[in-house]
């Protein structure tokens, strides 16, 4: 089956542009190409090219689809292209759906894309179980969905542990200070402001909190740092290079993802926590939305009830105070991540579902 399956894949978000969907689309396309015949139509020029990409991709797909068994869309926004192609070809169309694909508030999008275009597709591969719940709440048939988590390149981020992050965080090479990390877009739902106000000030003064990334919540985070007089213990790095990201993943002590609930803005899947776990970095994350699909409690990280500041404090302190356990758990987390979330494994699940859809047609 895998040698014969011919997949036409369309992505409106693709590297070299950086982002969650861009990375996911690239990785799944690359992994599927190892086990199937894949033709990629991708937007590599960013948002500025989006108005032109949709008609370009549609015309190209209309010419090419006759040679392929199935159309795979990189996200639900492309649902209109899938619907049009289904009119011309009696072939199955599948779309990956991320959280915002279904929760985007624009009334026209909700009416046409959610109410019509996406519903007409043959299968929806949801990157998180919460995404399926959001779809069902919008009267989309549950049987149309299948959950397949995102994967991670388990060799891409792993490096030797040197403890040398002096250019980024501390002035000297040191094993005396403990360092916790949050990395990614600074949206309110990431919970960084909440964590600073409710947990960080309770932690030992020897602990440094590193926050890497930019986003709309940055000003609120800066205010929380100042309000709690934590300027010497919290380092806001802003956007960092890929090399700096690798240094942090491999040389800090614990990764935290203290998400909170924000109406209309959900975590589709916690990709950064998988990246951290693949680097033998223990993860402490909120038991919420897509994070529950990425972290299996006690296997590749620990899940904590959202807003439970005392549980966050205890779990972080436990990990930081026991170097032996932290090291062993990090090794176990990486092993579990490789066994369950490598892109090779995830691509196999994609191909299995694609095969079922083709057979049903």
N, C-alpha and C positions, 0 to 999 in steps of 0.2 A: 504493500500500500504506500509506504513512505517514498519508495523510489519512483512511483508513478504519479503521485499527487502534484498537480501543477497549481500554484497559488499566485494570484495577482494581488499584490499588497499595495495599498495606497495610504500614505502618511502625510498629513499636513504639518506635522511637527517632527523635525528630524535634525540630527547634528549636521553641521557644527554648532547650531543653536543649542544652548544649554537649557535643560529643564527636565522635569519628571517624565512627561509624556514623550518628549524627544528621546530621552535615554531608553525608555521602555520600548518604544517603537523600533529603535535601532537594534536593541539587543534581541528582541524576539524575531525580527526579520533576519538577523545574522544567524541565530540559532536554528531557525526553520530552514534556512538555506543549506544547512549541513545535512538535512534529512529529507528535503523535498526540493522540487524545482520552483524557485521563487523569483518573480519579476517585481521590482520595486519602483513605484512612482512616488517620489518624495519631494516635499518642499524643503529645500536646504538653505533658503534665503531669509527665513524668519517671517514675522508677522506682516512686514511691509509688503510681502509678495502674496499674502493670502487672498486678496480679492481677485488676483490673476490666476492663482493656483487652482482654484475650484473648477473653472471652465477648462483650463489646460488639462487637468487630471481627468475630467469627464470625457473630453474628446479623445485623449490618448487611450483611456480604458475602453471606450466604445470600439476602438480599432483593434485592441489587443485581447479583449476578454474571450473571444471565440476560441483562443488557443489554450485557455486555462479552465480548470475544473471548478474553481471557487474564487470568490472575491473576498479578501480580508481587509477591513477598514481599520485604520489606526485609532480612531476614536469616533464617538457618536455624532460629532458635528458633521462628519462626512456622510451621514445617513441619507441625505438628499441625493448624493451621487449613487449610493447603493440602490435607492428606490428607482431612480431613472434607469440604471443598468438592468434591473429586474424586468423592466418593461420590454427591453430589447432582447434580453437573453433569458432563457428558462434555466438559469443556473443559480446555485445557492450563493447568498451574500451573508457574510458574518461580520460583526463589528465588535471590536474591543470597546468596553465602556468604562470610563473612569468616573469618579464621584461627581465632578462638576458637569459632566455630559448630561446628567439627569437633573441636577439641582439648579442649573443656571436660571436666574430669575426672570429674564426677559420674556414678557408675555407672548410675543410672536414665536419665540423659540419653543416655549412650553406647548403652545397650541399646535404648531406644525411639526417640529422635530420629535417632541415627546409624544404628542397625540397622534402623529401619522407616520412620518418618514421612518423613524427608528422602529416603530411597531411593525412595519411591513417587512423588516429584515428577517432572515431565517433563524439566526442565533445571535445571542449577545454574550460575549465572554466578559464577565465582570471581574475586575481586579480585586474586589473586596466584597464580603457578604453584606456590608451596609449598603453598598451600591445596589444590590438586588432588592433590599428592603425599600430603598428610595424609589426604585422602578415600580415595584408592586403597589406602593402607596400612590403612584400616578397611574394606576389601572393598566399597567403593562403585565401580560401573562407571566407568571412565575416560571412556567415550564420553558419559556423562551430563553431564560438565563442559565448560564453555568458559571460557577466560580472557579477561576484559575488564578492563583496569586502571581504577582510579579516575581521575577527571579533576580539573581545577583551574579555578577562575574566574580567568582570566589578567589580568583588570582589577581584581579585588577588592582585591588587596594592593599593587599597584604605586603608588608615590608618588614625588615628587621627592626627590632625595638632598640633604639639608641638612647632614648630619653632626652635627646637633644632637640628641644623646641625653643631654644633660647631667643631666636629672632622673633618668635610669635608671642610667647606668654611670659616667660621668666628670664631673667638676665643671665642665669647660670644653669649648667647641667645639674639637675638636682633630683634626688629620690626622696627628699624630705617633705616637699610639698605634694599634696594630693590634688589631682586635676580632674574635674568633671567637664563634659563637653555637650553642647547642643549645636547642631550644624544644619543649615537649611534656610529656606525662605522665612522671614520673620513676619508671619501672619499671627493674628490674635489667637487663633485656635491652637497654635503651637505651644501656648501656655508659658512662655518665657517670663512675661511680666508677672503672671500669677506665681510662678516658682520663686522669683526674686523676692516678692512681697511676703510669701508665706512659708518658704522652706529655707532659702539660702541664708537668711539672717539667723536661723537656728543652728546651722551647721558649724562645725569647728572652724576657728579662724585660720587654721592651716590649709583649708580647702580653697582652691581657686576655681572659679566657674568661667569657662571660656564659651563665648557665643559667637559663632561664625555665620555670616550671612547678612543680607539686606532685606528690607520689606516694610510694609505699611506700619507695623507695630514698633518700629525702631525707636520712635520718639517716646512712646509709652515706656519702653524698656529703659531708656536713658533716664527718664524721670524716676522710675522705680529704683535704679541704682543710686541716684542722688538722694532720694527720700530715705533710703535705708543706710546711707553712708557706707556704701560697699565699693567705692571707686578703686580701692586697693585689692579687692578680692574678685572683682568681675572684670573680665577683659572682653570688650566688644571689638571684634576684629573686622567687621564688615565683610565684603566679598574677598575671598581668598583664591589663590591659584590652586591648580590640581595637585601640585607638589606639596603645597602647604597643607592641603586636605589630607594627603597621605601621611604626612608627618603627625598630624593630630590624631588620626585614627589609630596609629600604631604606637603612640607614646603617651597618651593620657590614660587615666585609670578607669573611668566609668563614663558611658554615654547615657544621657538622659533625654527623654522625649515626653515632657509633662503636659501633653495636650489637654485642652478643656473643650467643652461643648460650645459651639458658636452656631446659631441657627443659620442655615443656608450655606454653611461653609464646612464641609466635612473632609476628613482625611481618607482619601480613596484607598491608599495603601501606604504603609510605612517603609519606603525603600531605603531611606538612610539608616534605619535601625538594622536592616539586613547587611548593609555595607559595613557598619560598625561590628556586627557579630562576626562577619567573615574575617575580621582583623583580630579576632580573639579578644574583643573589647566587650565586657559585660554591659548589658543594656537594661535600664530601668525605664519603663514607659507606662503611659496611662492605658488602662484596660478599656479602650474606646475605639470604635469605628475600625478603620483599616489597620490600625496598630495590632488589633487582636488577630488579624490574619497573618501578620508578619512575625509576631513574637508568640511562641508557645511557652507558656509560663514554666520556668524551671529547666527548659531545654536550651533555648538560645537567648534567653533574657528573662526578665521578671516584669510582670504586669501588676500595676498598682491602681487602686480605685481613683478615678479623677477627683481632684480637689482634696484628697486625703493627705494633708501636709505631714501628719505624724508618720504615716506609713512610708511616704517618700523619704523622710528623714532617717527612719530606722533602717530601711533597705540600703540606702546610700552609705550610711555609716558602717553597716555590717560589712559591705563589700570593701570599703576603704580600710577598715581595721584588720582585715584578714588577708594578707598578701598571698598566702598559699592557696586559700580557697578561690580568691579572685583569679589567680593565674590558671588554676585547674578548670574553673568554670568557663573561662574565656576559651580555652582549648576545646572544651566540650561544645560550646556554642558554635565555634567554627565548624566542627565536625558535623553537627546537626544541620547547619546551614548548607553545607556542601551536599549532604545527603538528600535534602528536601527542597532547596531553593536554587540550585544551580540552573543556569539557563538551558542546559542540556535536558535536565529533567522537565522543566516547564515547557520547552518546545515539544517534547514527547507528548505531553498532555494536550497541548494545542492540536497537534496532528491527529491525535485520537479523536478529539471532538469534531475536527474538520471531517475526518473520515465518516463519522456517524451521520453528519448532516448530508454529506454527499450520498451515502447509502440510502438515507430516508427519501432523498429526491428521486 
